Amino acid sequence: MKGGPFDLIIFDYDGVIADSEVLNNAVMAELLSEIGLPTTVDDALATYLGKRWLDCEAIISERLGAPCPPGVRDEWTRRCHDRARRDLTSVAGFDGFLAGRGERRCIASSSPPDWIELGLRRFGAHDAFAGPIFSAAVHVSRGKPHPDLFLYAADAMKASPERTLVIEDSPTGVLAGAAAGMTVVGLCAGGHIRGDHPQSLVRAGAQQVFDSYADLADWIADSPQA
């Protein structure tokens, strides 16, 4: 018998480890408005949350009725990195959740590795994720909501989907984890949570939704041992 319900915990990054969703989407809204596509932060959150840039770019081009202008991605990246170096914080309770956990862990995110590395080093959490960072921008051809990234990460970490827990904050990510056959929970501890967001995670397939890491830790502790 194994000592806990899960062998591997896969963390999404933005909105689960880094409280970065408002920052990222505020920059997105600014840039899109500048190129002639008026967008609010809430619009950006509703449209682009949880998606990799390649998929965001396709949506932008469709809405513009023309290709997304060259340089938008680079400028978005530059502004996000500049603000993150000054303002980015981790999601409340993240450090405490990691303390004393025995499961293997990894990150599987739509964001590129350099963005994730920036935050982990800023939070002093880089050593907590000693394994590889799995990125839909690098490792798979199809991003979330397809299951490819989570399946790739579990295979690389030598864990079965049935023994893997995914922590997500976006419906797009929840759909991906559920399609991978993993246990998926929604975490609503970030500053971007609005209105019926918890309900949207349930509709996407989250088995449980938590307002805090402390509640998530209690749920894992109370889950049946396998």
C-alpha positions in Angstrom: 0.0 0.0 0.0 1.3 3.4 -0.9 1.4 6.2 1.7 -1.0 8.7 0.2 -3.7 9.1 -2.4 -1.3 10.6 -5.0 2.2 9.9 -6.2 2.6 13.2 -8.2 1.1 16.7 -7.9 1.1 18.7 -11.0 0.9 22.4 -10.4 -0.3 24.9 -13.0 1.8 28.1 -12.6 0.0 31.3 -13.3 -2.8 31.7 -10.7 -1.7 28.6 -8.8 1.9 29.3 -7.8 2.3 32.9 -9.0 -0.5 35.4 -8.4 0.1 36.6 -11.9 -3.1 36.4 -13.8 -4.2 40.0 -13.2 -0.7 41.2 -14.1 -0.6 39.2 -17.3 -4.1 40.1 -18.4 -3.8 43.8 -17.5 -0.8 44.0 -19.9 -2.7 42.0 -22.5 -5.7 44.4 -22.3 -3.3 47.4 -22.6 -1.6 46.0 -25.7 -4.7 44.9 -27.4 -6.4 48.2 -26.9 -3.3 49.9 -28.3 -3.5 47.9 -31.5 -7.2 48.7 -32.0 -8.9 45.9 -30.1 -10.4 47.6 -27.1 -10.1 45.1 -24.2 -10.6 45.3 -20.4 -8.8 43.2 -17.8 -12.0 41.2 -17.3 -12.4 40.7 -21.0 -8.8 39.4 -21.2 -9.3 37.1 -18.2 -12.5 35.7 -19.7 -10.8 35.1 -23.1 -7.1 34.3 -22.6 -6.9 32.8 -19.1 -4.9 29.5 -19.1 -4.0 29.6 -22.8 -0.5 29.6 -24.3 0.5 32.5 -26.5 0.1 30.6 -29.8 -3.6 30.0 -29.0 -4.1 33.5 -27.7 -2.6 34.9 -31.0 -5.1 32.9 -33.1 -8.0 34.5 -31.1 -6.5 38.0 -31.4 -6.1 37.6 -35.2 -9.7 36.3 -35.5 -11.1 39.2 -33.5 -9.0 41.8 -35.4 -9.9 40.3 -38.7 -6.2 40.4 -39.6 -3.0 38.8 -38.4 -1.8 39.9 -35.0 0.8 42.6 -35.6 4.4 41.5 -35.3 6.0 42.4 -32.0 2.9 42.2 -29.8 4.2 39.0 -28.2 7.6 40.4 -27.5 6.2 43.6 -26.0 3.7 41.6 -23.9 6.6 39.5 -22.6 8.8 42.5 -21.9 6.1 44.4 -20.0 5.0 41.3 -18.0 8.6 40.6 -17.0 9.3 44.2 -16.0 6.2 44.3 -13.8 6.9 40.8 -12.4 10.4 41.8 -11.2 8.8 44.6 -9.2 5.4 43.4 -8.2 4.9 39.6 -8.6 4.0 37.6 -5.5 3.1 34.0 -4.9 -0.4 32.8 -4.4 -1.4 33.0 -0.7 -0.6 29.8 1.2 1.6 28.3 -1.5 4.7 28.1 0.7 2.9 26.6 3.6 1.3 24.0 1.4 4.7 22.8 0.1 6.1 22.4 3.6 6.4 18.8 4.6 4.7 17.3 1.5 6.0 13.9 0.4 4.6 13.6 -3.1 6.7 14.3 -6.1 5.8 17.5 -7.8 6.2 19.3 -11.1 4.9 22.3 -13.0 2.9 22.0 -16.3 2.0 25.4 -17.6 1.0 27.2 -20.8 3.7 29.8 -20.0 7.3 29.6 -21.3 10.0 28.3 -18.9 11.8 31.6 -18.6 8.6 33.3 -17.2 8.2 30.4 -14.7 11.8 30.5 -13.6 11.6 34.3 -13.0 8.8 33.8 -10.5 10.2 30.7 -8.8 13.5 32.5 -8.1 11.7 35.6 -6.9 9.7 33.5 -4.5 12.6 31.4 -3.4 10.8 28.3 -4.6 13.1 27.2 -7.4 14.6 24.4 -5.4 11.2 23.0 -4.5 10.8 22.1 -8.2 14.1 20.5 -8.9 12.7 18.5 -11.8 12.0 19.8 -15.3 9.4 22.5 -15.9 6.9 21.3 -18.5 5.7 24.0 -20.8 3.0 23.9 -23.6 5.2 26.4 -25.4 8.0 23.9 -25.6 7.0 20.3 -25.0 3.8 19.6 -26.9 2.2 20.6 -30.2 -1.3 21.1 -28.6 -1.8 23.2 -25.6 -4.5 23.1 -22.9 -7.5 22.2 -23.1 -5.9 19.2 -24.8 -4.5 16.7 -22.3 -1.1 16.4 -24.0 0.9 18.5 -21.6 -0.3 16.7 -18.5 0.2 13.3 -20.0 3.7 14.3 -21.1 4.6 15.5 -17.6 3.2 12.4 -15.9 5.1 10.1 -18.3 8.3 12.0 -17.8 7.8 11.8 -14.0 7.0 8.1 -14.2 3.6 8.5 -12.6 0.3 7.1 -13.7 -2.6 9.5 -14.5 -4.8 7.7 -11.9 -2.2 8.5 -9.2 -1.7 12.2 -10.3 -3.4 15.3 -8.8 -3.6 18.4 -11.0 -4.1 21.8 -9.3 -5.6 24.3 -11.8 -7.2 27.8 -11.7 -8.6 28.0 -15.2 -11.4 26.1 -17.0 -9.0 25.5 -19.8 -6.6 23.8 -17.5 -9.3 21.8 -15.7 -10.5 20.5 -19.1 -7.0 19.4 -19.9 -6.4 17.5 -16.6 -9.8 15.8 -16.7 -9.1 14.7 -20.3 -5.8 13.2 -19.1 -7.7 11.0 -16.6 -6.2 12.7 -13.6 -7.8 14.0 -10.4 -8.3 17.7 -11.0 -9.0 20.3 -8.3 -9.7 24.0 -8.8 -7.8 26.5 -6.7 -9.5 29.9 -6.3 -6.9 31.7 -4.1 -5.5 34.1 -6.7 -6.4 37.8 -7.2 -8.0 37.1 -10.5 -11.0 35.2 -9.2 -14.3 36.8 -10.2 -18.0 36.1 -9.9 -18.9 32.5 -10.8 -15.3 31.4 -11.5 -15.5 28.5 -9.0 -18.7 27.2 -10.7 -16.9 27.5 -14.1 -14.2 25.2 -12.8 -16.8 22.6 -11.6 -18.5 22.8 -15.0 -15.1 22.1 -16.7 -14.7 19.0 -14.6 -13.0 19.9 -11.3 -13.7 17.3 -8.7 -13.4 19.8 -5.9 -12.8 23.6 -5.7 -10.9 25.3 -2.9 -10.6 28.9 -1.8 -7.3 28.3 -0.1 -4.3 26.0 0.0 -5.1 25.2 3.6 -8.5 23.7 2.5 -6.8 21.8 -0.3 -4.2 20.3 2.2 -7.0 19.2 4.5 -8.8 17.5 1.6 -5.7 15.6 0.6 -5.1 14.5 4.2 -8.7 13.3 4.4 -8.6 11.4 1.1 -8.5 7.6 1.1 -5.1 6.1 1.1 -4.3 4.0 -1.9 
